[in-house]
């Protein structure tokens, strides 16, 4: 399994998983043109994009959906509530023949891959994260959650690759320039995961199998890569896990 963080942050998110023949995107918060340009980082390992899985309807995760519906034939994987919310947000219907319905907690067999959406605490219609299994590889993308739940931790056991939110440093956020209501939203239990909460969750799911950990959705205003990295390294010390940071503008590719 090959993975790429095509973009990660408050200005747009897009993750790619490929087995060399087919590719699944998780979210499309950057333009279709940027997706195609950055997708080239996978080189010969990037199979043809066949589907887009949506985590929730916020603009930094579905910004390109309308263009994708008009200019590609990709299938759209989403829960029914996320579908309705995304259609309303984008002002364009997702045709029934393009939509593959998902339900949190129920795995989907997609071209031999096992795709499991599971529920997250976030202020959206029906937010999910994804556990993706293909061949002998097990990966997960977990961003946009206000706090680590037992359910989330259960679904992150025995992974090879974990993409995990490290959105903000609490002190930086509280002392920063964001309006009080936005600070309260981010800090709430349906907001975003702090560095400290990320480390708490990472400690619960760390296993000898885990090979790669990618910290994602870092806030450019309320976090610093060194702070996020330090919080994760404290947990990973003594393990063989390779730690990476996803970026808003520079794509990252891993095997």
FILUMDO-127907 format. One record per residue (C-alpha): x, y, z; residue number from 0. Coordinates in pm, 1 decimal. Example, Ala and Ser with C-alpha at 12.3 -4.5 7.8 and 13.67 -1.06 7.14 Angstrom:
<sites>
<site <1230.0 -450.0 780.0> 0>
<site <1367.0 -106.0 714.0> 1>
</sites>
This chain:
<sites>
<site <0.0 0.0 0.0> 0>
<site <124.9 346.5 -92.1> 1>
<site <10.1 660.5 86.8> 2>
<site <40.4 1030.1 12.9> 3>
<site <-69.8 1336.5 206.2> 4>
<site <-147.9 1563.7 -87.0> 5>
<site <-251.4 1846.5 146.8> 6>
<site <-318.8 1871.5 517.3> 7>
<site <-427.8 2174.6 717.7> 8>
<site <-704.9 2427.1 763.5> 9>
<site <-678.1 2541.7 400.5> 10>
<site <-753.8 2198.0 253.5> 11>
<site <-707.8 1826.5 310.4> 12>
<site <-657.8 1534.4 74.5> 13>
<site <-505.1 1191.5 135.1> 14>
<site <-437.1 920.1 -123.3> 15>
<site <-407.5 542.8 -86.3> 16>
<site <-294.3 329.7 -378.5> 17>
<site <-203.7 -31.4 -451.2> 18>
<site <-44.1 58.5 -784.7> 19>
<site <-359.9 -16.7 -981.7> 20>
<site <-631.5 178.9 -807.4> 21>
<site <-633.3 481.0 -579.5> 22>
<site <-879.4 597.6 -317.9> 23>
<site <-876.7 960.4 -208.1> 24>
<site <-989.8 1057.6 140.2> 25>
<site <-1132.1 1411.4 121.0> 26>
<site <-1080.6 1671.6 -148.6> 27>
<site <-1032.5 2010.4 12.6> 28>
<site <-791.3 2139.8 -251.4> 29>
<site <-866.1 2199.7 -619.0> 30>
<site <-886.1 1915.0 -867.2> 31>
<site <-590.6 2068.6 -1050.6> 32>
<site <-381.4 2063.0 -732.5> 33>
<site <-488.9 1707.0 -658.4> 34>
<site <-371.2 1591.9 -1000.4> 35>
<site <-44.3 1784.7 -979.4> 36>
<site <41.3 1663.3 -630.1> 37>
<site <-71.2 1310.2 -705.9> 38>
<site <232.5 1280.3 -931.3> 39>
<site <445.8 1242.6 -618.1> 40>
<site <336.3 878.3 -609.6> 41>
<site <494.6 824.8 -952.7> 42>
<site <452.1 471.2 -1084.4> 43>
<site <294.6 367.3 -753.7> 44>
<site <-9.8 586.8 -812.1> 45>
<site <-286.5 388.4 -971.9> 46>
<site <-586.0 548.2 -1138.0> 47>
<site <-810.4 738.8 -898.6> 48>
<site <-1139.4 555.3 -881.3> 49>
<site <-1314.1 693.3 -575.1> 50>
<site <-1330.7 973.7 -320.8> 51>
<site <-1427.9 902.4 40.4> 52>
<site <-1562.0 1197.5 239.6> 53>
<site <-1508.2 1231.6 613.5> 54>
<site <-1750.2 1523.0 659.2> 55>
<site <-1888.4 1828.3 482.4> 56>
<site <-1661.1 2113.0 598.7> 57>
<site <-1514.0 2312.6 311.5> 58>
<site <-1151.3 2221.2 381.5> 59>
<site <-1250.4 1859.1 313.2> 60>
<site <-1496.1 1887.4 21.2> 61>
<site <-1394.3 2207.5 -156.3> 62>
<site <-1329.9 2033.8 -489.5> 63>
<site <-1637.2 1809.6 -479.5> 64>
<site <-1842.2 2008.6 -728.9> 65>
<site <-1563.8 2015.1 -987.7> 66>
<site <-1491.0 1646.5 -927.7> 67>
<site <-1855.2 1559.9 -994.9> 68>
<site <-1849.5 1757.9 -1318.8> 69>
<site <-1508.8 1656.7 -1453.3> 70>
<site <-1444.1 1302.6 -1333.3> 71>
<site <-1630.7 974.8 -1303.7> 72>
<site <-1498.3 896.8 -955.1> 73>
<site <-1733.9 722.2 -717.6> 74>
<site <-1821.9 918.0 -403.6> 75>
<site <-1816.6 727.4 -75.1> 76>
<site <-2008.3 896.8 206.2> 77>
<site <-2270.1 839.1 470.0> 78>
<site <-2621.6 951.7 380.7> 79>
<site <-2608.2 1247.8 620.8> 80>
<site <-2270.7 1361.3 491.1> 81>
<site <-2400.5 1328.3 136.8> 82>
<site <-2694.7 1557.7 210.5> 83>
<site <-2477.0 1808.0 396.9> 84>
<site <-2214.7 1810.5 119.8> 85>
<site <-2480.1 1858.1 -149.0> 86>
<site <-2618.6 2155.6 41.9> 87>
<site <-2273.7 2303.7 100.2> 88>
<site <-2164.6 2265.0 -263.1> 89>
<site <-2501.7 2335.8 -422.8> 90>
<site <-2474.4 2029.4 -645.3> 91>
<site <-2636.6 1685.5 -615.1> 92>
<site <-2432.1 1368.4 -590.7> 93>
<site <-2596.3 1139.4 -849.5> 94>
<site <-2725.1 811.4 -713.2> 95>
<site <-2516.7 616.8 -965.5> 96>
<site <-2198.2 786.1 -837.9> 97>
<site <-2270.7 743.2 -466.3> 98>
<site <-2158.0 445.8 -258.0> 99>
<site <-2341.9 462.1 72.9> 100>
<site <-2142.8 418.9 390.3> 101>
<site <-2254.1 369.4 747.2> 102>
<site <-2028.7 425.3 1045.5> 103>
<site <-1923.1 95.4 1198.0> 104>
<site <-2005.3 -108.5 887.0> 105>
<site <-1713.9 -213.9 662.5> 106>
<site <-1735.0 -186.9 284.9> 107>
<site <-1567.0 -424.1 39.0> 108>
<site <-1433.6 -193.5 -232.1> 109>
<site <-1240.4 -366.9 -511.7> 110>
<site <-1093.3 -611.5 -262.5> 111>
<site <-1012.2 -343.1 -4.3> 112>
<site <-1187.6 -327.6 331.0> 113>
<site <-1295.0 27.0 409.6> 114>
<site <-1432.3 85.8 757.1> 115>
<site <-1576.0 428.2 844.9> 116>
<site <-1610.7 492.9 1215.9> 117>
<site <-1766.3 776.6 1413.2> 118>
<site <-1577.6 1078.8 1547.0> 119>
<site <-1672.5 1359.1 1788.3> 120>
<site <-1677.6 1663.7 1558.2> 121>
<site <-1927.1 1941.3 1482.5> 122>
<site <-2048.2 1804.8 1149.8> 123>
<site <-2352.7 1610.7 1030.0> 124>
<site <-2206.0 1260.2 1051.0> 125>
<site <-1825.1 1279.2 1075.1> 126>
<site <-1617.5 964.2 1029.0> 127>
<site <-1257.3 852.0 1011.3> 128>
<site <-1140.6 562.0 793.9> 129>
<site <-958.4 237.6 853.2> 130>
<site <-841.4 95.2 521.0> 131>
<site <-711.6 -257.1 475.3> 132>
<site <-567.6 -387.3 148.7> 133>
<site <-369.1 -707.6 123.0> 134>
<site <-153.7 -725.3 433.2> 135>
<site <-161.3 -349.2 498.3> 136>
<site <-380.5 -169.5 750.5> 137>
<site <-394.3 211.7 754.5> 138>
<site <-614.0 479.0 909.1> 139>
<site <-682.6 850.1 864.7> 140>
<site <-810.5 1018.7 1180.4> 141>
<site <-850.3 1396.1 1180.6> 142>
<site <-1112.3 1648.4 1290.2> 143>
<site <-1205.1 1511.2 1630.4> 144>
<site <-1246.6 1704.7 1949.8> 145>
<site <-1122.6 1437.0 2186.4> 146>
<site <-995.8 1077.3 2170.7> 147>
<site <-1275.1 828.4 2238.1> 148>
<site <-1254.7 460.5 2327.3> 149>
<site <-1429.6 379.9 1998.5> 150>
<site <-1163.2 561.5 1800.1> 151>
<site <-883.8 387.7 1990.9> 152>
<site <-1046.6 48.8 1929.5> 153>
<site <-1040.7 102.6 1553.5> 154>
<site <-674.8 210.7 1553.2> 155>
<site <-528.5 -110.7 1689.3> 156>
<site <-274.6 -312.6 1485.7> 157>
<site <-206.3 -60.1 1209.9> 158>
<site <91.0 -30.6 976.7> 159>
<site <28.5 339.6 905.8> 160>
<site <-157.9 595.5 1116.6> 161>
<site <-243.6 947.2 1000.0> 162>
<site <-343.1 1136.1 1314.0> 163>
<site <-450.8 1492.6 1380.8> 164>
<site <-224.6 1721.7 1582.9> 165>
<site <-413.5 2043.0 1522.4> 166>
<site <-303.8 2285.1 1791.0> 167>
<site <-99.0 2364.7 2096.5> 168>
<site <-346.3 2467.7 2366.0> 169>
<site <-135.6 2757.6 2496.2> 170>
<site <-70.4 2894.6 2147.6> 171>
<site <-440.5 2878.8 2067.7> 172>
<site <-551.2 3045.4 2391.1> 173>
<site <-295.3 3323.7 2355.6> 174>
<site <-346.9 3367.6 1982.2> 175>
<site <-554.4 3610.2 1776.9> 176>
<site <-852.3 3389.6 1694.1> 177>
<site <-1193.0 3524.5 1806.3> 178>
<site <-1316.5 3379.9 2138.4> 179>
<site <-1598.1 3181.8 1974.2> 180>
<site <-1357.6 3014.0 1731.3> 181>
<site <-1115.5 2931.7 2012.1> 182>
<site <-1402.1 2778.7 2209.4> 183>
<site <-1509.8 2570.4 1910.5> 184>
<site <-1161.4 2433.7 1847.4> 185>
<site <-1108.3 2354.7 2216.4> 186>
<site <-1449.3 2189.4 2256.3> 187>
<site <-1510.0 1815.5 2266.1> 188>
<site <-1635.9 1835.1 1906.4> 189>
<site <-1353.5 2055.6 1780.9> 190>
<site <-997.2 1956.0 1695.7> 191>
<site <-731.6 1740.0 1858.6> 192>
<site <-452.8 1915.5 2046.1> 193>
<site <-93.4 1794.1 2056.1> 194>
<site <-147.6 1663.0 2409.4> 195>
<site <-464.7 1475.1 2315.4> 196>
<site <-292.8 1336.8 2006.2> 197>
<site <-15.6 1198.1 2225.9> 198>
<site <-271.8 1050.0 2463.4> 199>
<site <-442.4 865.6 2177.5> 200>
<site <-115.5 762.0 2015.8> 201>
<site <-3.2 600.3 2341.6> 202>
<site <-320.3 391.0 2346.8> 203>
<site <-280.0 257.9 1992.8> 204>
<site <98.5 216.3 1969.3> 205>
<site <184.7 -143.8 1879.5> 206>
<site <487.2 -337.3 1750.8> 207>
<site <315.5 -350.0 1411.6> 208>
<site <298.7 27.3 1364.1> 209>
<site <566.0 139.4 1117.8> 210>
<site <466.3 492.1 1013.1> 211>
<site <288.2 775.3 1191.5> 212>
<site <191.2 1095.3 1010.3> 213>
<site <84.6 1399.5 1210.3> 214>
<site <-179.8 1586.6 1014.8> 215>
<site <-408.7 1890.7 1008.6> 216>
<site <-157.0 2110.4 1194.1> 217>
<site <-278.7 2465.3 1237.0> 218>
<site <-40.7 2718.6 1086.3> 219>
<site <-161.7 2980.3 1336.3> 220>
<site <-197.3 2774.3 1653.1> 221>
<site <71.5 2508.8 1634.6> 222>
<site <435.8 2461.3 1546.3> 223>
<site <575.9 2148.0 1381.6> 224>
<site <841.1 2114.8 1653.4> 225>
<site <575.6 2112.3 1926.9> 226>
<site <368.4 1847.9 1752.8> 227>
<site <674.4 1637.6 1677.6> 228>
<site <799.7 1659.3 2035.9> 229>
<site <462.8 1546.6 2176.5> 230>
<site <461.3 1242.7 1948.6> 231>
<site <827.1 1158.0 2001.7> 232>
<site <770.5 1141.3 2376.3> 233>
<site <526.8 855.6 2311.0> 234>
<site <727.9 687.3 2034.9> 235>
<site <1061.8 690.9 2218.2> 236>
<site <1213.8 342.0 2203.7> 237>
<site <984.9 226.2 1922.6> 238>
<site <1073.4 172.3 1557.3> 239>
<site <795.7 397.8 1429.7> 240>
<site <898.5 652.5 1166.3> 241>
<site <737.3 990.3 1239.0> 242>
<site <635.6 1232.0 962.6> 243>
<site <449.1 1562.2 942.9> 244>
<site <196.8 1630.3 667.9> 245>
<site <206.1 1979.5 516.2> 246>
<site <-46.0 2217.9 370.0> 247>
<site <146.6 2287.0 50.2> 248>
<site <417.9 2019.7 16.6> 249>
<site <294.8 1664.3 -54.2> 250>
<site <434.3 1371.1 140.3> 251>
<site <455.5 1016.2 -0.5> 252>
<site <520.2 695.5 195.0> 253>
<site <528.7 323.2 126.4> 254>
</sites>
